[in-house]
Amino acid sequence: MTTFDIALIRQAAERVEGRVVRTPLLESPMLNERAGCRLLVKAENLQLTGSFKIRGALNKLLSMPAAERSNGVVAFSAGNHGQGVAAAARAVGCPAIIVMPTTAPNIKVDNCRWWGAEVVQYDPNAQNREDVAREIASPRGMTVVSPFDDYDIMAGQGTCGLEIVEQLTEQQVAPDMVVINCSGGGLASGVAEAVKTAFPLARIHLAEIEGYEKMARSLRAGSAQRNATVPKTILDGINGPTAGTLPLQVLLRHGATGIGVSDEEALSGLSAAFNWLKLVLEPGGSAAIGGVLSGKLDVAGKNVVVIASGGNVDPSVFANSLLG
């Protein structure tokens, strides 16, 4: 049986090399003073499609047999995974259908269509997104591409972690902790594997929606948990209902812990990233920064890495956030 390890991430890095952006690891003295630590921000909002998701999607599609890939793929997504799969499908030349909630930001729906995918929307309060995807895929012989519960997806997201390790090594910095925005756990598990392989003493913290910390509950319970209700939040990028079973096992092995981040705290992170790093983030992509600035973690004097995981924000939401 295949196990998830650094070798899978290195294979993924070879597959996607030249197809994804090596995003910068940014720092601002002003932001460091505000945070009370050395805060290094991995700007995945500058990635192709505006989030880290293209890494996993491209690795998944490139690892599929050509015959299977030609039948097409279906993805269910709040938006960023959908865009990643749509872009990856266009890159390899296969059809894609993206199942998205009716609450998804218009920019994410429009971008999926721009990449050439068909978009099917569902009511998140009345329908199960996995069921909708399977009902579409089964009669057409298409493959459902999970947003997180898949080693190929996890390994692709882990290439972000490999870059972080390379960039920290270049700067001769050893991280004390890495704070990662988390929904299903694909990014968190891949980055944790890459970082902990190189820096075993680094702590892994997950930023989730306050009051709906399904991965933190899963880590305590030892089994994947689900949110029974859909939170009303602007953090749509980390608002998936279920923690991933495969990511959970990796995060358990690496001793990850979680913190809850409110909408207001995430918006504080969004504003800080704009003011001091000149980055445009979506609220779900700024949760980790907001979590650090909130004081919920003991970061004083430490080297802290956060991942700004996405920047696909509707302009009105971004403008209103900055205006307070």
C-alpha positions as CSV (number, residue, x, y, z in Angstrom):
1,M,0.0,0.0,0.0
2,T,1.3,3.4,-0.9
3,T,2.1,5.7,2.0
4,F,2.4,9.5,1.9
5,D,5.9,10.7,2.2
6,I,8.4,13.2,0.9
7,A,9.2,11.0,-2.2
8,L,5.6,11.6,-3.5
9,I,6.0,15.3,-3.1
10,R,9.4,15.3,-4.9
11,Q,7.8,13.3,-7.8
12,A,5.0,15.9,-7.9
13,A,7.6,18.7,-8.1
14,E,9.2,17.0,-11.1
15,R,5.8,16.7,-12.8
16,V,4.7,20.3,-12.4
17,E,8.1,21.9,-12.8
18,G,7.8,24.8,-15.3
19,R,4.0,24.7,-15.2
20,V,3.5,26.5,-11.8
21,V,4.9,29.6,-10.3
22,R,7.6,29.5,-7.7
23,T,5.9,32.0,-5.5
24,P,7.9,34.4,-3.2
25,L,8.4,34.2,0.5
26,L,7.8,37.8,1.6
27,E,8.7,39.8,4.7
28,S,8.1,43.3,6.0
29,P,9.8,44.9,9.0
30,M,6.5,46.8,9.7
31,L,4.5,43.6,9.7
32,N,7.1,41.9,11.8
33,E,6.8,44.6,14.4
34,R,3.0,44.3,14.4
35,A,3.1,40.5,14.7
36,G,5.9,40.5,17.4
37,C,7.8,37.9,15.4
38,R,9.7,37.3,12.2
39,L,6.7,36.6,9.9
40,L,7.5,35.1,6.5
41,V,4.5,35.0,4.1
42,K,4.4,32.5,1.2
43,A,2.4,34.4,-1.5
44,E,0.4,31.6,-3.1
45,N,-2.2,34.3,-4.2
46,L,0.4,35.0,-6.9
47,Q,0.2,31.4,-8.1
48,L,-1.4,30.5,-11.5
49,T,-5.3,30.7,-11.0
50,G,-4.7,32.8,-7.8
51,S,-4.3,30.0,-5.3
52,F,-2.1,27.0,-4.5
53,K,-4.8,24.6,-5.9
54,I,-3.3,24.4,-9.4
55,R,-0.4,22.5,-7.8
56,G,-2.4,19.5,-6.7
57,A,-4.8,19.5,-9.6
58,L,-2.0,19.5,-12.2
59,N,-0.2,16.7,-10.4
60,K,-3.4,14.7,-10.3
61,L,-4.2,15.0,-13.9
62,L,-0.7,14.4,-15.1
63,S,-0.5,11.2,-13.0
64,M,-3.7,9.8,-14.5
65,P,-3.6,7.3,-17.4
66,A,-4.2,9.1,-20.7
67,A,-7.3,7.1,-21.5
68,E,-8.9,7.9,-18.2
69,R,-7.9,11.6,-18.5
70,S,-9.5,11.8,-22.0
71,N,-12.9,11.0,-20.5
72,G,-12.8,14.2,-18.5
73,V,-12.8,15.2,-14.8
74,V,-15.4,16.5,-12.3
75,A,-14.5,18.6,-9.3
76,F,-16.6,19.9,-6.4
77,S,-15.3,23.2,-5.0
78,A,-16.0,26.4,-3.3
79,G,-14.0,27.9,-6.1
80,N,-10.2,27.7,-5.9
81,H,-10.0,23.9,-6.4
82,G,-12.4,24.3,-9.3
83,Q,-10.2,26.9,-10.9
84,G,-7.2,24.7,-10.4
85,V,-8.8,21.7,-12.0
86,A,-10.3,23.8,-14.8
87,A,-6.8,25.2,-15.6
88,A,-5.1,21.9,-15.3
89,A,-7.7,20.3,-17.6
90,R,-7.1,23.0,-20.2
91,A,-3.3,22.5,-19.9
92,V,-3.6,18.7,-20.5
93,G,-6.5,18.9,-23.0
94,C,-9.3,17.2,-21.2
95,P,-13.0,18.2,-20.4
96,A,-13.8,19.4,-16.9
97,I,-17.1,20.0,-15.0
98,I,-16.9,22.0,-11.8
99,V,-19.6,21.6,-9.2
100,M,-19.9,24.8,-7.1
101,P,-22.2,26.1,-4.4
102,T,-24.7,28.9,-5.3
103,T,-22.9,31.0,-2.6
104,A,-19.5,30.9,-4.5
105,P,-18.1,34.3,-5.3
106,N,-18.8,35.4,-8.8
107,I,-15.1,35.9,-9.6
108,K,-14.5,32.2,-8.9
109,V,-17.4,31.0,-11.0
110,D,-16.4,33.3,-13.9
111,N,-12.8,32.2,-13.7
112,C,-13.7,28.5,-13.9
113,R,-15.7,29.2,-17.1
114,W,-12.8,31.3,-18.5
115,W,-10.5,28.2,-18.2
116,G,-13.0,26.3,-20.3
117,A,-14.8,24.3,-17.7
118,E,-18.6,23.7,-17.5
119,V,-20.0,25.0,-14.1
120,V,-22.9,23.2,-12.3
121,Q,-24.2,24.9,-9.2
122,Y,-25.9,23.4,-6.2
123,D,-27.6,24.5,-3.0
124,P,-25.2,23.8,-0.1
125,N,-28.1,23.8,2.4
126,A,-30.0,21.1,0.6
127,Q,-27.6,19.1,-1.5
128,N,-24.4,17.1,-0.9
129,R,-21.7,18.3,-3.3
130,E,-20.0,14.8,-3.5
131,D,-23.3,13.3,-4.5
132,V,-23.9,15.9,-7.2
133,A,-20.4,15.3,-8.6
134,R,-20.8,11.5,-8.7
135,E,-24.2,11.8,-10.4
136,I,-22.6,13.8,-13.1
137,A,-19.4,11.8,-13.5
138,S,-20.8,8.2,-13.4
139,P,-22.9,8.1,-16.5
140,R,-20.2,9.8,-18.5
141,G,-17.2,7.8,-17.3
142,M,-15.6,10.9,-15.9
143,T,-13.2,10.9,-12.9
144,V,-14.1,12.8,-9.7
145,V,-11.0,14.8,-8.5
146,S,-11.2,15.2,-4.8
147,P,-10.0,18.6,-3.4
148,F,-8.0,16.9,-0.6
149,D,-8.6,13.2,0.0
150,D,-6.1,12.0,-2.6
151,Y,-2.3,11.4,-2.3
152,D,-1.7,13.0,-5.7
153,I,-3.5,16.2,-4.7
154,M,-1.7,16.3,-1.3
155,A,1.7,15.7,-3.0
156,G,1.0,18.5,-5.5
157,Q,0.1,20.9,-2.7
158,G,3.2,19.7,-0.9
159,T,5.3,21.3,-3.6
160,C,4.5,24.6,-1.9
161,G,6.2,23.2,1.2
162,L,9.2,22.1,-0.8
163,E,9.6,25.7,-2.0
164,I,9.3,27.1,1.5
165,V,12.1,24.7,2.7
166,E,14.3,25.9,-0.2
167,Q,13.6,29.5,0.5
168,L,14.2,29.2,4.2
169,T,17.4,27.3,3.6
170,E,18.6,30.1,1.2
171,Q,17.9,32.6,3.9
172,Q,19.5,30.4,6.6
173,V,16.2,30.6,8.7
174,A,14.9,27.7,10.7
175,P,11.1,28.0,11.3
176,D,9.7,27.6,14.7
177,M,6.1,27.2,13.4
178,V,4.1,27.1,10.2
179,V,0.5,28.4,10.1
180,I,-1.6,27.0,7.3
181,N,-5.2,27.8,6.2
182,C,-7.1,24.6,6.4
183,S,-10.4,23.2,5.1
184,G,-10.1,19.5,4.0
185,G,-6.4,19.5,4.8
186,G,-4.7,18.8,1.4
187,L,-2.4,21.9,1.6
188,A,-1.8,21.5,5.3
189,S,-0.8,17.8,5.1
190,G,1.5,18.3,2.0
191,V,3.2,21.3,3.5
192,A,3.6,19.6,6.9
193,E,5.3,16.6,5.3
194,A,7.7,18.8,3.4
195,V,8.5,21.2,6.2
196,K,8.8,18.6,9.0
197,T,11.1,16.4,6.9
198,A,13.6,19.3,6.7
199,F,12.8,21.0,10.0
200,P,11.5,18.3,12.4
201,L,11.2,20.8,15.4
202,A,8.8,23.2,13.5
203,R,5.3,23.2,14.9
204,I,2.3,22.9,12.5
205,H,-0.8,25.0,13.3
206,L,-4.0,25.1,11.2
207,A,-6.2,28.2,10.8
208,E,-9.9,27.3,10.5
209,I,-13.2,29.1,10.8
210,E,-13.9,29.9,14.4
211,G,-16.6,27.7,15.8
212,Y,-16.4,25.3,12.9
213,E,-12.9,23.8,13.4
214,K,-13.5,20.4,11.9
215,M,-9.9,19.5,11.5
216,A,-9.0,20.5,15.0
217,R,-11.9,18.3,16.2
218,S,-10.7,15.5,14.0
219,L,-7.2,15.7,15.4
220,R,-8.6,15.4,18.9
221,A,-11.0,12.5,18.0
222,G,-8.5,10.7,15.7
223,S,-11.1,10.4,13.0
224,A,-12.4,12.8,10.3
225,Q,-15.2,15.0,11.4
226,R,-17.9,16.9,9.5
227,N,-19.6,20.2,10.2
228,A,-23.3,19.6,10.6
229,T,-24.2,23.1,9.4
230,V,-22.8,25.5,6.9
231,P,-21.3,28.6,8.7
232,K,-22.3,32.0,7.5
233,T,-18.8,33.4,6.8
234,I,-16.8,35.3,4.3
235,L,-14.1,32.7,4.6
236,D,-15.5,30.6,1.7
237,G,-12.1,29.3,0.7
238,I,-11.8,27.2,3.9
239,N,-15.5,26.5,4.3
240,G,-15.7,22.9,3.1
241,P,-17.9,20.7,5.3
242,T,-15.5,17.7,5.8
243,A,-12.0,17.1,7.1
244,G,-10.0,14.7,4.8
245,T,-9.3,11.2,6.1
246,L,-5.9,10.9,4.3
247,P,-4.7,14.4,5.3
248,L,-5.8,13.8,8.9
249,Q,-3.4,10.8,9.2
250,V,-0.5,12.9,8.0
251,L,-1.4,15.8,10.3
252,L,-1.7,13.4,13.3
253,R,1.7,12.1,12.6
254,H,3.2,15.6,12.6
255,G,1.4,16.7,15.8
256,A,-0.6,19.5,14.2
257,T,-2.9,21.7,16.2
258,G,-5.6,24.1,15.2
259,I,-6.9,27.6,16.0
260,G,-10.2,29.2,15.1
261,V,-10.1,32.5,13.2
262,S,-13.1,34.9,13.0
263,D,-14.2,36.9,10.0
264,E,-12.9,40.0,11.6
265,E,-9.5,38.5,12.4
266,A,-9.1,37.2,8.8
267,L,-10.0,40.7,7.5
268,S,-7.3,42.1,9.8
269,G,-4.8,39.7,8.1
270,L,-6.1,40.8,4.7
271,S,-5.6,44.4,5.5
272,A,-2.1,43.8,6.9
273,A,-1.1,41.9,3.8
274,F,-2.3,44.7,1.6
275,N,-0.8,47.5,3.7
276,W,2.6,46.0,4.3
277,L,3.2,43.4,1.6
278,K,1.0,44.9,-1.2
279,L,-0.8,41.6,-1.6
280,V,-4.4,41.1,-2.6
281,L,-5.9,38.2,-0.6
282,E,-9.3,36.7,-0.2
283,P,-10.5,36.3,3.4
284,G,-10.0,32.6,3.5
285,G,-6.4,33.1,2.2
286,S,-5.6,35.6,4.9
287,A,-6.9,33.6,7.9
288,A,-3.5,32.3,8.9
289,I,-2.1,35.9,9.0
290,G,-5.1,37.0,11.0
291,G,-4.6,34.1,13.4
292,V,-1.0,35.1,14.0
293,L,-2.0,38.8,14.5
294,S,-4.8,37.8,16.9
295,G,-2.4,36.7,19.6
296,K,-3.9,33.2,19.7
297,L,-0.5,31.7,19.2
298,D,2.7,32.3,21.2
299,V,4.8,33.8,18.4
300,A,6.9,36.3,20.4
301,G,10.4,36.4,19.0
302,K,9.9,33.3,16.8
303,N,10.4,32.6,13.1
304,V,6.8,32.1,11.8
305,V,5.8,31.0,8.3
306,V,2.3,31.6,7.0
307,I,0.8,30.7,3.7
308,A,-1.3,33.3,2.0
309,S,-3.2,30.6,0.2
310,G,-5.5,32.5,-2.2
311,G,-6.3,35.9,-3.7
312,N,-9.6,35.3,-5.6
313,V,-11.7,37.9,-3.9
314,D,-14.6,39.8,-5.3
315,P,-13.5,43.5,-5.7
316,S,-16.5,44.7,-3.7
317,V,-15.6,42.4,-0.7
318,F,-11.9,43.5,-0.9
319,A,-12.8,47.2,-1.0
320,N,-15.3,47.0,1.8
321,S,-12.8,45.0,3.9
322,L,-10.2,47.8,3.6
323,L,-12.7,50.5,4.3
324,G,-13.7,48.6,7.5
